[in-house]
């Protein structure tokens, strides 16, 4: 099998792994660079400064000894298999990089023989790139749960970011749908990586040339909709992961029934809008000071897909509103639907000089279309007149109709 055929098979097999982001990389982009959209394996992500980053996203192999019920690469699935060598992946990465097709590598893999054997191959790939080709670009690899901590350490010294996928939101779902995987093994790898990151940060304060360990941190991925968990279960799990393992990101992947399974045959494809709402909620957890219990609870376990989680929370807590723009704290301003961190900071800075009016908000490029229902400006309220929470919800949904379907190029 030639390299091109392997590339086509293993890039297609990698598309279901969404735990791929280059945020945290500090490598500079070239002002003379040109974009390129390549058929095989080029995915796009964004850095923290907003740059679009092109990554070569592939599997090392789609051969796997595990038989996870939801996975297209499960051992019992009849599909064409392929496997790279470490040298082949390294050569592909360098050749693509030199042609300005990519700015980094995302490499995941099925489990060959056992976790340790697979990790050795991934580490060998990174070692060739770093120490033979002296490649200093962005590398994101998937750590294999159950691998020895020494191997996790070796990988962490070679790559920028590592993902240890929890796969499913609950231990019960993991036992049913991926019985060969263990929550304990997954969390053990996460905890080891967290401790080494903290250790290296402390050591670098004393020894300037201490080798970096996962400078862009670690991430994970959860498949949603396969195990029957509620949005509250998922968001609560994500919050615990952030608090326990200092993750950079939790990625959410809507379940797609790509293989037949006794346990998932009656489970429908999860709506992409549900995935979108979970990402919005995740953003609130990470940057807006919300907790999972603020957004959902045992009585209200799932998001209203018709409205974003922040607006949903505000309507459910309408007694906290309206807030006065000229007096509200920065944290209270961030909880207003339609006002983000940047807008809240602009308001706080501007009101040091004078009391703000509605036209000032417009001059600050702050949209009040949604926010006007939850604020007063110099005591003036210009929002919708509503009877109760239900009435406000329906009015806001009707006033902001949006389609979340894929648009046709020819419709």
Secondary structure, 3 states (H helix, E strand, C coil): CCHHHHHHHHHHHCCCCCCCCCCCCCCCCCCCCCCCCCCCCEEEEECCCCCEEEEEEEECECCCCCCCCCCCCCCCCCCCCCECCHHHHHHHHHHHHHCCCCCEEEEECCCCCCHHHHHHHHHHHHHHHHHHCCCCCEEEEECCCCCCHHHHHHHHHHCCEEECCCEECCHHHHHHHCCCCCHHHHHHHHHHHHHHHHHHHHHHHHCCCCCCCCCCCEEEEEEECCCCCCHHHHHHHHHHHHHHHCCCEEEEEECCCCCCCCCCCCCCCCCHHHHHHHHHHHHHHHHCCCCHHHHCCCCCCCCCCCCCHHHHHHHHCHHHCCEECCCCCHHHHHCCCCCCHHHHHHHHHHCCCCCCCHHHHHHCCCCCCCHHHCEEECCECCCCCCCCHHHHHHHHHHHCCCCCCCCCCCC
